[in-house]
Amino acid sequence: MDHLSSISVIGLILQAGIVVKSVMFFLFAVSIFSWAIIFDKIIKFRILKLRTEEFEYEFENMMIEDLMSSARNKNNHPMSRIFLACMDEWKLNNVKQIIESGYASKDSLKSRLQISMEIAAAKSITKLESSLYFLAIIGSVAPFVGLFGTVWGILSSFQNIAISKNASLAVVAPGIAEALLATAIGLFAAIPAVFFYNIFSNKINIFSEKMNNFSLQLINILSRELDR
């Protein structure tokens, strides 16, 4: 029974050396933090999807003034910010005078509208990407931190073998096992971080394309207004 308990996961952690133990606890901590980020992002992307569907419905079925009023109450949504940035720039200009001025003034206004939407979209993407860098860091660094713990633990095991002058499996196995456990914990921290980082990055890319299409659609509507 004592032998079985000594090679259990908890037993290996408790009997590991201070360096290997520190590596394990560090990896456990960053793994918990990365899972907190993962669950937070899952919830936020779910909310984003629902709000995007709601905004797209309103955009297709509401008048511009009513949509502006609704968007100001929901300016925490990226498309609402893009829409408001564009319409605020539109209202800052004397559209009637620009229409009478000719193509140069119209093109200048279209350019300003496009820039205002691009700035709003860039800010939204930056906000969506917040904390993802941590998942990328964990995904790339955690296996090497675990490998460091493994190498250190194996070196300690060889030192103990040299001191005890006993290389039997019963002596070597626990030290090697606790050393390899550090790599396993490193992979446990890294794999979910890399997996969800790729998923979230793909979602952001898709949503970025959706925002770009919305911007083109909006500028097209306003361009028709200018060309009347």
N, C-alpha and C positions, 0 to 999 in steps of 0.2 A: 504493500500500500504506500509506504514511504517513497518507494522508487517511482511509482506511478504519479504521485503528487509532485515529485521533483521535476518530472518532464511535462507537466501540464503547462499551459500557456501562462497562467498566473504564476506558477512556480518558477518558470524560466525567467519571467520578468523580475520577480523578487530576488532571485539569486544572481542576476546579471551584475556585471561590474558597473561602477558609477558612470563611466562614459557611455556604455551601451544602454544603460537604464535612462540616462539623460536623452539620448537619441530617441529611444522608444517613446518617452513621455512627450518630447517635442513633436514627434510625428502624430501621436494621438491628438495633441492640442490643435495642430494645423488641420488635421482631418475633421475634427469637430467644427472648426471655423469654416472650412470649405463646405461642409454639409449645410451649415447655417446659410451660407451664401447661395447654395444650390436651391434650397427650399424657398428662400426669399425670392430668387429669380423666377422659379416656377410659378409662384403666386403672382408676381408682377406681370409676367408674360401672359398669364391667363387673363388677368384684369385688362391688360393692354388689348388683347384679342377681342374681348367683349366690348370695350369702349370704341375700338376701331370699327367694329360692325355697326355700333349705334351711330357713330359719327357719319359713316358712309351712307347709312339710311337717311339721316337728316339732310345730308348734302344733296341727295337725289330728290328729296321730297319737300324741302323747305325753301322759302324765299330767302334771298341773301341777308336782308335785315334781321329776319327771325333767326337765321343760322348764326349771325354774328352775336346776337344776344345769348343764344344757347352756348356758343363757343366760349364766350367770356366767362360763363359759369363753369366751364369744363376746360379751362386753359392749362390743366395739368396733362392733357393729352397732346402728343406730338403734332397730330394733324390739325388740332384746334389752334396750336401755336403758329403753325405754318399759315393757316387760313387767316388768322388775325393779323399776322405780320404783313401779309400781302394786302389785306383790305385796309389796314391802317395806312400803309404807304399809298394805296390808291386814293384814300380820302384826303391825304395831305396835299394832293395835287388838284389843280383846276382842270378836270378832265375835259370839260366843254371847250376850254381854251386850247388844250393840247390837241383835241380832235381837229380844231380849225387851223392849227399851226402847220400841220402836214406830217409827213412820214418820219422826219428826223426826231421830232418831239415824241411821237408815238413810240419809236424804237427806244428812245432814252427812258421813257416810263416803263416799257416792258422789261428793260434791263434792270431797272431799280426794283421792280416787282420780283424778278427772278432772284436777284441778290438777296433781298429781304427774306425770301422763302428758303434759300440755301443756308443762310445764317441760322434761321430758326431750326431747320432740319439738322444741321451740324450740332447745335446745342442739344437737341433731343437725342441724337445718336451717342453723344458723349455721356449723357446721363444714363442711357441704357447700358453702355459699356462699363459703367462704374462697378468696381469690385471684380470684374472678369479677369483683370490682370493678376489678381491674387490666385485664381484658379490656374492660370497659365504658369505662374511661378511654382506653385505646388506640384503641378503635373510634370514640370521639367526638373525640379530640384529634389523632390522627396525620394525618388529611387536612389539618387546618389548619396543623400544623407543616410538612408537605410543601408546602402552598401558600405559607407564609412563605418557604421556601427558593426556591420558584419565583419569587415576586415579587422577592426580593432578587437572584436571579441575572439576571432580566430587566433590573432597574435597572442592574446592573453591566455588562450587555451594551450598554445604551444609552449608558452612560458611556464605554465603550471605542469605540463608534461615534463619539461626539462628539470623543473624543481623536484617533482615527485619521482622522476625516472620510471614512470609507469605509463605505457602507451596503450593500455587495454581499452577496449571499446566502452566499457563501463565508466572509465575516467574521461575519455575524450568526448563521448556523445553529448552529455549535458552542455558542455561549453560550446560545442559546434552548433547545437540546436538553438541555444539562446542567441548566438551570433547570427544565424540564418533567420531567426525570428525578426531581427531588425530590418532585414531586406523585405520580408513579407509585410511588415507594417508599413514600410515605405511604399510598396506597391499598393497596399490597401488605401493609402492616402492619395496616391498619384492617379490611379486608374479612374476613379469617379471624377476627379478634378478635370482630367483630360477629356473624358467622355462628355461631361456636361458643358465644358468650355466650347467644344466643337458644336454641340447642339445649340447653345445660346448664341454663338457667333453666327451660325447659319440662320437662326431666327432673326437676328439683327440685320443681316444682309437682305433677307427677304422683306423685312419691314422697311428697310432703307429704300429698296426698289419700289415698294408700295407708296412711300412718301414722295419719291421722285415722280412716279406716275400721277399722283394726286396734284403735285405742283404743275406738271405739264397740262393736266386737265384744267386746272384753275386758270393758268395763264392763257390757255386757249379760249376759255369763256370770256375773259376780260379783253383779249385781243379782238374778238368778234364785236364786243361793245365799242372798242375804239374805232373799228373799221366801218361802223355803220354810217 
